[in-house]
């Protein structure tokens, strides 16, 4: 089945807006038969329709997908629901809104889906981010309202990022967990502050695998390394405070950086609900975390 180039518009105006947009982007990247191939800059925009609400943060992404239009729509709606999108009334506040702007050269007009998006030509908050990533820029340039000042480019914010996701060989095996999306599509949009709490806590690379058991971190030889993990967590926390960081991209399932799911302490690859030592500390300080894994 052929791959189709699709452009999506994304917006958020509740809570940590970067958390919701980036969570959406990473979740889209994990869809079957789908690849994220470009991410726009990020823009703050005035609300449209219902004005008594916070300003939006908007971006656009390009994907290549083998999903059919209605399959893609259903998957995007699932992502919105996962990130607590509520549809209380039209144009109201939302954690995450994802719209299909175009799907190849397809034209479709049905009750549930209109492609190209029926109002995109009237909305600078869609067109300006699209201009960052779309291949043929001539048409977009011709319909942008350059007198409209309601769309404002955001400056780069700082994100705390696990060193292994950046390609650093800091895992317990002495390898990395390189993530394509972080290293190619997001690196020019954000400033990364890297951390490896286990190394910063004094552990070597490579090192014995460790898991959380009964609130303690124990390595596979039964040695308690909780202190090292706690020291590393404190150093990651200090970096976050020093750089006014509100969002972290951390390696999933790790006893230091895992979020929501970690290994159960038996070294049998069983997964349980829980957070790593560093993640728990950051969450208590109000820092949001997105779980990121190595590209397959």
N, C-alpha and C positions, 0 to 999 in steps of 0.2 A: 504494500500500500504506500502511496506517495506521501511525502511530508509537505505540509502546507504552512506558509508563513502567516502568522496571526499577530495582530496588535491588540493589547489589552490596556485599558485605562484603570488606574487604581486610586482610591481616595480614602482618607480617614480623618475624623475630627473629634474622636473621643479618646481620652486617656493618652498613653504613650503612642503617638501616631506612627513614629518610626517602627515601633515594635509591631504594630498591626500590618503596616505595609511590607516590612521585611519578612514577617512570618508568612504573609501571603505569597511573596515572591519565592521563598524557599519551599513552601508547600506546592506551589505550581511546578517548581523544578523537579519535584518528586513524583509527579503524575506519570502514569505509564505512557509510553509512546510520545513523550513530550520533553522538549529541551528549552530552557530559557537562553536566548541568544543575545539579548541586549537589554540594558536597564537605563532609563533616562536619568537626568538630574532630578532633584526633588524641589517642589515649588509649594509655597504657601499661597492659598487662594481664598478669596472672599466667598461666602456661601451664596448659593443661587436658589431662588424660589422661596424658601423659608429662611429669613434673615436673622432670626433671633437664636443664633447658635454660634459655636466657636468656628474660627476659620479652619479650612481644610489643609491637609498636606496631600499633595498629588504627585503621581509619577506615571510613567508608561513603561511597559515591557514588550519586547518582541519575543515570540516563541515560535518554534517549529514543532508541529504536532501531527500525529496520524489519527487523532481523535476526530470524529465527525462533529459538526457544529453543535448538535443537541447533546452529544456525549460530553463535549467540552463545557457547555453551559451547565449541565448537571454537576460536573466536578467542581466548577467554580462556585456554584451555589453551596456545595458541601463545605468548601473552604470558608466561605462567608459565615456559615452557621457554626463551624468549628471555632471561629474567632468571634463568636457571640454577636453577629450581626442581627439586629432586630428591625423589622419593617413596620414601625408603628404608624407612620404616615409618610406621604410622598415628600421627598426632598428633606427628610428629617436627618438628625445626627446619626452617625453610624461608625462602628469600629472599623469596618472594612467594606468597601464597595468595589466590585470588579466588573467592568463592562467589556464585552467584546466589541471592539471598534471596527475591525475588518478581519475577514477570513479569506485570505488569498484574493481572488477576483470574484468571489461568490456574491450574489445579490439574493437576499432572502427577506420576505415580508410576511411574518406570521404573528399570531397572537402572542406567542412567547418569546420570539426572537426576530429582531430586525437587523440585517447586515447589508451594507455598512450601518453603523449606529445612527439612528434618525436625527439626533441633535448634536452630533460631534462637530459639525461645521459651524455651529453657533457658540461653541464653548472654547475659549482660549485655554482653560485649565486642562482641556484634553489636547488641543492642537499644539501648544507650546512644548509640553513634554514629548509628544510624538515627533516633533521636529528634531529632537536630540537623536532619535534612533531610526527614523524611517528612511528607507533607501532612496525613494524618489521624493525630494523635498520641495519640488517646484509647486505642486498643487497646494500643499499645506501653507507654504509661504504666501500664496496668492489669496488665501482666505482668512489669514490671521488679522485680527483687529489690533494694529500696533499702537493705537491710542488707548487701549484698555490697560489700566495699571493694576488690575485686581489680581494678577498672577505675578508672584515675586519669587525670584530664585533664592533658595535657601543656601546658606553657607555649609561647608563640610562640618559635620559633627563627629565626635570621637566615639568609637566603639571599642569595648574590651573584647579581644579575640584570642581563643586558644592558639598557642604557638604552632601546635601540630597541624591545625587547619590551614595555616599559612605556609605549610610545606617544610617546617622545621622538624628535624629528626629528634623529637623530644618524647616520644611514646616510651612505654616501659620496654618495648622491644628494640628501641633505637631506630624506629622508623617514623614516618609522618602520616598524617591523615589529610593530605592535600584536598582542598575543596575548590573546584573550578569556578563556581559562582563567586565565591569570596575573592579569589585571586585574580580573576580576569574582568568580571563585570561590575564588582562593587569597589574595587580598590581605588578607583579614581573618583568615587562618589563620597567616600568617608576617609577619616583618619583612623588607622588601626593602632590601638595600644595593645601589644601582645602580652600574654601571660602564660606561663606553665607553672601552676602552683606546686606541683610535685618537685620540680627541679628547684624552684625558688625556695621551697621548704627544706632543701638540703639533700634530696635523694639523687642518686646518679642516673645516668643513661648509658646503657640499658639498666634495668632494675627488675627485681622480682615483681610479678603481678600482685596486686593487692585489691581487696574488696572490703566493703563495710559489713560488719557482723556485730549485732548488738550495740550499735552506736560507736564502735571502735573500728579503726582501719587496720586489718591484719593481712600480712603478705602470705604467700602460699607456703612458706616455711613456718608459719605460726608466730612471726615476730610482729609486735605491735608498732605500727608506724603512724599512729594517730597524731603524735606531736608534730611530725614533719608536715603532715597534711594540714594541720591547723596553722602552722607558721606560714605555709604557702597561701592558705586562704586569707590570712591577715595581710600579706603582701599584695595579693590581687585586690583586696578591698582598699588598701592604701592607694594603689594606682587609680582605682575608680574614683575615689574621693578627690585626689589631686587633679584629675583631668575632668571632673564634673561629668562623669559618665553615667548615663541612665539606661544603657542597653548593652548587653553582652551577647556574643556569639560563641557558644562553648560546645566542646565535643560531648556528644551524647554518651550516656551509660557509664561514664568514668566515675570512680569513687571520689574524685575531686570536683569534676565539672558536670556530672550528670544532672539532668533536670527531669523530674517526674518519674524516670525509670533508671534503676541501677541494677547491677548484678547482686545476687542474694547472699554472697559471702561463702558459698560452697565451692566456687571455682568450677562449676558445672554448666555455666552459661545460662543459668536460670535468671529470669528478669522479674524484679518486684518493683512496687511503687516506692519511690524515695528520691532524695536529692543527694548529690555529692557534697562534700564538706565545704568547698568554696561556693558552690551554688547556693547552699542554704544560707551562708553568711551574706552573700550579695542580695538574695531575696529579702532577708530581714531588714536590709538597708534600703529597700524600695527600688532596687535595680532589676529591671526586667531581663529575662534570659530567653534566648532562642536556641533550641537544641539543633546542632548541625553535625552531620556525619560525613565521613569520607565518601568521595565520589566512587561509585561502583564502576 
